[in-house]
Amino acid sequence: MSGIHKAIKERILILDGAMGTMLQRYNFSEEDFRGERFKDFPHPLKGNNDLLSLTQPKAIQEVHRQYFEAGADIVETNTFSGTTIGMSDYHLEELVYELNFESARLAKEVADEFTAKNPDKPRFVAGSIGPTNRTASMSPDVNDPGFRAVTFDELRIAYKQQVEALIDGGSDILLVETIFDTLNAKAALFAIEEVKEERKLDIPVMVSGTITDASGRTLSGQTVEAFLISISHIPLLSVGFNCALGADQLKPYLQRLSHNTTFNVSAHPNAGLPNAFGQYDQTAGEMQNLIREYLEDNLINIIGGCCGTTPEHIRLIAEVAKEYSPRIVEPV
């Protein structure tokens, strides 16, 4: 039994909070994003957070360190856009392997540091696999509904490259997250299964979808139950939801998910809904009270934070999670 499977039976596991929120605090300039290595690169690079794993590695490790200190069991790699599809916006497709490998290595180094200090609480690294900025289920052109900006096979190839690098860099888990189009996620899961078969390894996989609004559906139109059915053929460590909604708005969909699956359930909601300036105002204390409701209703096995959450949010979530036992996975 791997460490993560053992830990998830013993306690509610804590996932980290937002990487982007923390990196914004550094106010990195274009020059900071470039570093010495990319100072003469002919295209703008500011905003490419994944690149900071190469140009500002100390900052990335410091963010991981703060989340572990706050009580996180799992931190996500800084690789949300780490595919050739995502990196094509910055003309950095050829860096994809290195970006993912280094991001996983940096996170694993910090995780090992904390595990060594307290072997009774092993820390884990989840290789973050984002949705890309293209969708395989819908057309981006209202005048051509049959058009697709990406194919399943293009996604599979891009994800496979990312997965191989995340594993090589030391990821303990793979997290396919912020899923707005389940067909994209199925391409990622197909790629993961390919790599697992080729390498004869069994790395745990987490899947986290995104309910985009009060309709209770993903962007590509699936209900909670349809999303679950679409990905349940894969053996998963957990299934859950993240992003788009705050803990309060997400709760009814987590209830439906929890009552319909034998998988462990995860959640990492935003710190409330964004204000008029796109900022997240929900305090750590307010979010803690909402997460307590999840715990009282026996909904989750893994809990963390998405947009707007900080180590302070995670610290208070970890504190309240200690008071409860993990959700018992019962036959549906």
N, C-alpha and C positions, 0 to 999 in steps of 0.2 A: 504493500500500500504506500503510495507516494505521500510525502509530507503534507501536501495540500489536502488530500482526501482524508487524512487523519485529523488535521486541524479543523476542517469544516464540520466534522462530526462532534467535535468537542466544544466549539464556541461559534458565535456569530463573527464572521471575519470582516475586518474593516479594510475597505478600499480607499485609496487616496482621494484627494480633491482635484480641483482644476489646475492643470499645468499652465495654460494660457493666462489665467487670472494672475498667477504668481509671476510669470515672466513679464507681464505688463508693468509690474512694480519696478523693474530694472530700467525702464525707459530706454531700451537699447536703440541706438541710432543706426542709420544705414551702415556706417563704418563698423559698428559693433557686430552687426549681422555678418559683414564681410570678413572681419578679422584680417590677419595678414595674408592668409592663403587666397582669399577671393577679392583682394583689394582692387585688382584690375579687371574683374569680371564685367563683361559688357552689358549686363542686364541688372535691374534693381532687385535686391534681395531682402529688403526690409519686410517683415511680416512672415517670413519663412521660418517659423519656430523650430521646425525639425532640423534646420541647418545649424541651430545653436548648439546641438550636440557635438558639432565639429569645431565651431568657432568660439563658443562660450561654455565649454564642458563643466567648468567649476560651478557656474550658475545652475546648470541642470542638476548636478549632483546635490547642490545645496537645497534645491526644491525637494528632491527625493528625501533628503535627510530630514527636512522640516516635517514632512508628512510621516515618516517613520517615528520621529520623536513625538508626534501628536498621537501616536497609537495605531497607525496603519499596519496591517499585516501584508498588504499587497500594494505595490506602486506600479503604475503604468509607464511604459517606455514613452519617450518623447517622439512618437512616430505616427501620429494621427494621420498625417498626409504623406506617409512614406512609401508611396508607390510611384512607378514611372508616370502614371496618369496624373497624380497629384503634383509631382515635381515638374511636369512639363510646363506648368504655369511659370516656373522660374528658370526653365532651360537647364535643369539639373538632373535629368533622367539617369545619366551615367553614374550618379552618386548614390543611387538607391540602396545598393547592398551595403556600402560603407555607412550610410546614415543609420540604417536599421541595426547593423552589427554594433556600431559604437554606442548607440542609444541603449541597447540592451546591456552592453558591457558596463556602461556607466551606472545604470540602475542596479545591476547585479553586484557590482563592487560595494555599493552602499548597503544593499540588502545583506550581503555576507558580513559586513562590518557590524550590523545590528544583531544578526543571528549569533555571531561569535560572542557578543556581550551577554546575550540571554538565549542560550540554546533551547530553553523550554518554550520560547516563542519564536519559532522560525519565521523569517520574512521572505516574501516571494515577489517575483517580477512577472508582470503580465505584459506580454508583447501587444501593444495597442495597434489594432488594424481598423482604420477608419473606413467610411463608406465610399470614398472618392467623391469628386465633384461632378460625376456623371451618373445617369441612371439607365439601367438596362430595360426597365419596364415601361418607360414613358418617353414620349418625344418632347424635346425641348422646343420644337417648332410647332406652334398652334396651327399653322397652315399645312403641315405634313404629319398627321398623327401616326403614320407608319414608320417614320424616321427614328433611328436610334443613334445616339452619339457614341455608343460603345457597345461591343458585343460581349456575350457571356465568355467567349474564349479569350478575348483581350483582357477582360477582368481576371480570369483564372490565371493567365500567364503573369500578369502584374502582381497579383496577390501571392503567387507561388514564390516569386523572387523575394518579396518582403518576408514571407514566412520562413524561408530558408535562412535569411540573414538574422532574423529575430531569434531563431533557435540556436544558430551558431554563436550569437552574442551572449547566450546564457539565459534566455527567458524560461521561466518555469511553467508558464501558462500562456495560451494565446487568447486574446480578447477581441472578438469581432464585435465592434461597438457602434453606437449611434446609427443603427440600421434604419434608413428611411425607405429603402427598396430591398425587399427580401431576395429578389433575384441577384442583386449584387452580393448579398450575404451568402447565398448558395454557391456563388462562384468562389468566394473566399473559403467556404467550408469544403468545397470540392478540392481546392488547391491544398488545403491543410491535410485532407485525407490522402491525397497523392503523396505528399511529402512524408507523412507518417508511414505509409506503405513502403515507399522507396527506402526509407532509413530504418525501417523496422523499429520504430519508437512509438510510444503512446503518450503524447503530451496532452495534459488536460486543456479543454476548450470551453471558454465562456462566450455566450452570445447575448448581446444587449441591443434591443430594438428601441425605436423612438416613436412615441405617440405624439403626433405633431400639433394636435389641437383638441378642442372639446368634442370633436366628432368621435374620438376614441379610436382613430385609425392611423396607420402609418401613412407617409406621404403617397405611397403607391396604392393606398386604398384598403389595406388589410386590417381587419379587426384583430383584437388580441388573440382570439381563438384560431383564426386563420394563420396568423404569424406563427403561432406555436406549432400548429400542424405542419407548416412548411419546413420547419427546421428540426422536428423531433425524430427524424430518421437517423440523425447523427448522435453518437453517444457524447453527451455534454456534461461538463462539470456543473454548469448553471445556465439558466436562461433568465433574462430580466429586461428592465427598461432603464434608459438614462436620457438626459438632456431634454430640451424643448419645454418641459413642465417643471414646476416646483414640486416639493414633496406632497403638498396638500392636493394639488390637481392630479398627481400621478397615482394616488392611493387606490381609487376605484379600479384602475386597470391592473394594478399589482394584485388586488384581491381576485380578480378574474383569472389572472395568470396562475396565482398560487393554488387556486382551487381546481385547476385543470391540468396540472403537471406533476410528475414524480421527480422531475429534476430539482436540484437546489435552485432557489430564486435569489436574484441579485437586484439591487436598485442603486443608482447614483443620480439622484435628481439635481436640478439646478437650485441655487439659493433663491427660490421664489421665481417670479416672473420679472423680466427686465423692465426698468422704468423708461421714461421718454427718451433718455440719453443712452439706452442700451446697457445701463449699469444694473447690478443686482444688489438690492438693499436689505435682503433678509439677513438678520443677524444670526450668529451661531446659536444663540439661546433659542430663538424662534424656530430654527430648523431642528434643533434637538427635541423640542416639544412635539413637533410633527413626526419625527422619526420614532419617538416613543410610542406613538399610536400604531406604527407598523409592527413594533415589537410586541405590544400588548395583543395585537390581533394575529400573532404568529405567522407573519407573511414572508419573512426573509431569512436568508442564510448569509448573504454578503451585502454590506451596506457601505456606501461612500458618497461622494459628492461630484457634481459636474460643474457647469459654468457658474462662476461667482463664488465658489466655495474655496476656503483657505484652510491652512493647518488648524486655525482656531475652530472652524466648523467641524473638522474631523476629530479634533480633541474632545469636543463635547458629545459628538455622536459616539465615539469610542467609549466614553464614560458611561453613557446610558446603556449601550449595548452589553456592557459587562453584567448588567442586572438581569439579563434575560437569557434563556436557552435558545439555541437555533431552532428554526422551523423544522418540525418533524415531517419528513417526506413520507406521505402516505399514498397507498395505491389509489388511483383515480377511479 
